[in-house]
């Protein structure tokens, strides 16, 4: 209850402070004199010492928030500069980090499910992180996923230049090409690439495609048809692979679980 009251008081204090900007200097001097004669009346209900403590907290929090925002803006600006100067390398590094993190998330989910499994397979959760699996996904993002999409979007935009308006026939055609031509092909490449990295034989990869390809594509279209429309319609070309990588984080969790599911 006390914390809630303090939050309300802080909000009121900030509101009063913002209103002071619209008060003439002469009136502000009068108010300042009145406050100095009776400091307890600045914010009724709490002591002058508590008011000063709250003021210090507000100033410290505001300063920290501004510093954090400035740091984020500097990092984003540096990223865009690097993206302009060396787009393929920056996209590849970003994809490697994001897909590696996605696999770690997938492993954490698998461990949690195993720990809660009534069949007694909780021992899987105690094995720790599968570093080789993490490296396979990070390597896949760096060496294949980002370069593939980098050159694919260059070719797609070269054949069908981006339009200023998002809702056009060109956008619809590009989404259809992406999801019903490119995506089925790239999904086979994903299965094959990660399978070979894992040491699976051609027959094992073919069997996995027979078992999981249709389900994977159905799930792919549920996520990627709307995501691809947003990407093509609204994202600047230079940021399309970054947007794709962010969505691919969640898709990679699905792939990580699908491709590494426990055999019964």
MIBA-561556 format. One line per 5 residues: number of its first residue (from 1); their letters; for each residue x, y, z of C-alpha. Coordinates in Angstrom, 1 decimal. Last residue first. Layout:
# residues N
NUM> A> X/Y/Z | ...
//
This chain:
# residues 264
264> XXXXX> 10.7/-43.4/-28.9 | 13.1/-41.0/-30.6 | 13.5/-37.8/-28.7 | 12.9/-34.8/-30.9 | 16.1/-33.2/-32.3
259> XXXXX> 14.8/-32.0/-35.7 | 11.4/-30.9/-34.5 | 12.6/-29.3/-31.2 | 15.4/-27.3/-33.0 | 13.0/-26.5/-35.9
254> XXXXX> 10.4/-25.1/-33.5 | 13.1/-23.1/-31.7 | 14.4/-22.0/-35.1 | 11.0/-20.6/-36.0 | 11.0/-18.4/-32.8
249> XXXXX> 14.5/-17.0/-33.7 | 13.5/-16.9/-37.3 | 11.1/-14.1/-36.6 | 14.1/-12.0/-35.4 | 16.3/-13.3/-38.3
244> XXXXX> 13.6/-12.3/-40.8 | 13.5/-8.8/-39.4 | 17.3/-8.6/-39.7 | 17.1/-10.0/-43.2 | 14.6/-7.3/-44.2
239> XXXXX> 16.5/-4.4/-42.7 | 18.4/-3.2/-45.8 | 15.3/-3.7/-47.9 | 13.2/-1.3/-45.8 | 10.5/-3.2/-43.9
234> XXXXX> 6.8/-2.5/-44.6 | 5.4/-4.6/-47.4 | 8.1/-7.2/-47.8 | 8.6/-8.0/-44.1 | 5.0/-7.6/-43.1
229> XXXXX> 4.0/-9.9/-45.9 | 6.7/-12.4/-45.0 | 5.5/-12.5/-41.4 | 1.9/-13.1/-42.5 | 2.9/-16.0/-44.7
224> XXXXX> 5.7/-17.1/-42.3 | 3.9/-18.2/-39.2 | 1.0/-20.3/-40.4 | 2.9/-21.2/-43.6 | 5.8/-22.7/-41.7
219> XXXXX> 3.5/-24.8/-39.5 | 2.1/-26.4/-42.6 | 5.6/-26.8/-44.1 | 6.9/-28.5/-40.9 | 4.0/-30.9/-40.8
214> XXXXX> 4.7/-31.9/-44.4 | 8.4/-32.3/-44.0 | 8.4/-34.3/-40.7 | 8.3/-38.0/-41.4 | 9.3/-38.2/-45.1
209> XXXXX> 11.9/-35.5/-44.5 | 13.2/-37.5/-41.5 | 13.4/-40.6/-43.7 | 15.3/-38.7/-46.4 | 17.7/-37.4/-43.8
204> XXXXX> 18.3/-40.9/-42.4 | 18.8/-42.3/-45.9 | 21.4/-39.6/-46.7 | 23.3/-40.5/-43.5 | 23.2/-38.4/-40.4
199> XXXXX> 26.4/-36.9/-39.1 | 24.9/-34.0/-37.2 | 26.3/-31.6/-39.8 | 24.8/-33.8/-42.5 | 21.4/-33.5/-40.8
194> XXXXX> 21.7/-29.8/-40.3 | 22.3/-29.2/-44.0 | 19.7/-31.7/-45.2 | 16.9/-30.5/-43.1 | 17.7/-26.9/-43.8
189> XXXXX> 18.1/-27.6/-47.5 | 14.7/-29.2/-47.6 | 13.2/-26.2/-45.9 | 14.9/-23.9/-48.4 | 13.1/-25.6/-51.3
184> XXXXX> 9.7/-25.4/-49.7 | 10.3/-21.8/-48.6 | 11.5/-20.5/-52.0 | 8.6/-21.6/-54.2 | 5.3/-21.4/-52.2
179> XXXXX> 6.3/-19.0/-49.4 | 8.7/-16.6/-51.1 | 7.0/-16.7/-54.6 | 3.6/-16.1/-53.0 | 4.9/-13.2/-50.8
174> XXXXX> 6.5/-11.7/-53.9 | 3.3/-11.9/-55.9 | 1.3/-10.3/-53.1 | 3.7/-7.5/-52.7 | 3.7/-6.9/-56.5
169> XXXXX> -0.1/-6.8/-56.5 | 0.0/-3.9/-54.1 | -0.8/-3.3/-50.4 | 2.5/-1.8/-49.1 | 2.5/1.3/-51.2
164> XXXXX> 6.1/2.5/-52.0 | 6.8/-0.5/-54.2 | 9.8/-2.7/-54.0 | 11.3/-3.8/-57.4 | 10.2/-7.2/-58.7
159> XXXXX> 13.1/-8.9/-60.5 | 15.8/-7.0/-58.7 | 13.8/-7.1/-55.4 | 13.7/-10.9/-55.7 | 17.3/-11.3/-56.6
154> XXXXX> 18.5/-9.1/-53.8 | 16.1/-10.8/-51.5 | 17.6/-14.2/-52.4 | 21.1/-12.9/-52.1 | 20.7/-11.9/-48.5
149> XXXXX> 18.3/-14.7/-47.7 | 20.8/-17.4/-48.6 | 23.7/-15.5/-47.0 | 21.8/-15.2/-43.7 | 20.6/-18.8/-43.6
144> XXXXX> 23.7/-20.6/-44.9 | 27.1/-19.8/-43.2 | 26.1/-17.7/-40.2 | 22.7/-19.2/-39.3 | 23.8/-22.8/-40.0
139> XXXXX> 27.0/-22.2/-37.9 | 24.8/-21.0/-35.0 | 22.5/-24.0/-35.4 | 25.4/-26.5/-35.6 | 27.2/-24.7/-32.7
134> XXXXX> 24.2/-25.2/-30.4 | 23.9/-28.9/-31.3 | 27.6/-29.4/-30.6 | 27.3/-27.5/-27.3 | 24.5/-29.7/-26.0
129> XXXXX> 23.8/-27.8/-22.8 | 23.5/-29.8/-19.6 | 22.9/-33.5/-19.2 | 20.7/-33.1/-16.2 | 17.5/-32.5/-18.2
124> XXXXX> 17.9/-35.8/-20.1 | 17.8/-37.7/-16.8 | 14.2/-36.5/-16.4 | 13.1/-39.3/-18.7 | 10.9/-40.9/-16.0
119> XXXXX> 7.7/-41.5/-18.0 | 5.9/-38.7/-16.0 | 7.7/-36.1/-18.1 | 8.2/-32.9/-16.1 | 12.0/-33.0/-16.2
114> XXXXX> 11.8/-33.9/-19.9 | 9.6/-31.0/-20.7 | 11.9/-28.6/-18.9 | 15.0/-30.1/-20.6 | 13.3/-29.8/-24.0
109> XXXXX> 12.3/-26.2/-23.3 | 15.9/-25.4/-22.3 | 17.2/-27.1/-25.4 | 14.9/-25.0/-27.6 | 16.0/-21.8/-25.9
104> XXXXX> 19.7/-22.8/-26.5 | 18.7/-23.5/-30.1 | 17.2/-20.0/-30.5 | 20.3/-18.5/-29.0 | 22.4/-20.1/-31.7
99> XXXXX> 19.9/-19.0/-34.3 | 20.1/-15.4/-33.1 | 23.9/-15.3/-32.8 | 24.6/-16.9/-36.1 | 21.9/-14.7/-37.8
94> XXXXX> 23.5/-11.5/-36.5 | 27.0/-12.7/-37.6 | 25.6/-13.5/-41.1 | 23.7/-10.2/-41.4 | 26.8/-8.2/-40.4
89> XXXXX> 29.0/-10.1/-42.9 | 26.6/-9.8/-45.7 | 25.9/-6.1/-45.1 | 29.4/-4.7/-44.9 | 29.4/-0.9/-45.0
84> XXXXX> 25.6/-0.3/-44.7 | 25.2/-3.0/-42.0 | 28.2/-1.6/-40.1 | 26.6/1.9/-40.1 | 23.2/0.4/-39.1
79> XXXXX> 24.8/-1.5/-36.2 | 26.6/1.6/-35.0 | 23.4/3.6/-35.1 | 21.6/0.9/-33.1 | 24.4/0.8/-30.5
74> XXXXX> 24.3/4.6/-30.2 | 20.5/4.6/-29.8 | 20.6/1.9/-27.2 | 23.3/3.7/-25.2 | 21.3/7.0/-25.4
69> XXXXX> 18.2/5.2/-24.1 | 20.2/3.7/-21.3 | 21.7/7.0/-20.3 | 18.2/8.6/-20.4 | 16.8/5.9/-18.2
64> XXXXX> 19.7/6.2/-15.7 | 19.3/10.0/-15.5 | 15.5/9.7/-15.0 | 16.0/7.1/-12.3 | 18.5/9.2/-10.4
59> XXXXX> 16.3/12.3/-10.7 | 13.3/10.5/-9.5 | 15.1/8.9/-6.6 | 16.6/12.2/-5.5 | 13.1/13.8/-5.6
54> XXXXX> 11.7/10.9/-3.5 | 14.4/11.4/-0.9 | 13.7/15.1/-0.8 | 10.0/14.5/-0.3 | 10.8/12.0/2.5
49> XXXXX> 12.9/14.6/4.2 | 10.0/17.2/3.9 | 7.6/14.8/5.5 | 4.7/13.1/3.7 | 1.0/13.8/3.5
44> XXXXX> 1.0/17.0/1.5 | 3.5/17.4/-1.3 | 5.2/20.8/-1.3 | 3.4/21.7/2.0 | 6.2/20.4/4.3
39> XXXXX> 8.6/23.0/2.9 | 6.7/25.9/4.6 | 8.8/29.1/4.3 | 10.9/27.7/1.5 | 7.8/26.5/-0.3
34> XXXXX> 6.2/30.0/-0.1 | 9.4/31.6/-1.5 | 9.5/29.0/-4.4 | 5.8/29.7/-5.2 | 6.5/33.5/-5.4
29> XXXXX> 9.6/32.9/-7.6 | 7.5/30.6/-9.8 | 4.9/33.3/-10.2 | 7.5/35.7/-11.4 | 9.0/33.2/-13.7
24> XXXXX> 5.7/32.6/-15.5 | 4.2/29.1/-15.2 | 4.1/26.9/-18.3 | 7.3/24.9/-17.4 | 5.9/24.4/-13.9
19> XXXXX> 3.3/22.1/-15.4 | 6.0/19.5/-16.0 | 7.0/19.6/-12.4 | 3.4/19.3/-11.2 | 3.0/16.2/-13.4
14> XXXXX> 6.3/14.7/-12.2 | 5.2/15.3/-8.6 | 1.8/13.7/-9.2 | 3.5/10.7/-10.7 | 5.9/10.4/-7.8
9> XXXXX> 3.0/10.8/-5.3 | 1.1/8.0/-7.0 | 4.1/5.8/-7.0 | 4.7/6.6/-3.3 | 1.1/5.7/-2.5
4> XXXX> 1.5/2.3/-4.3 | 4.6/1.6/-2.4 | 2.8/2.4/0.9 | 0.0/0.0/0.0
//
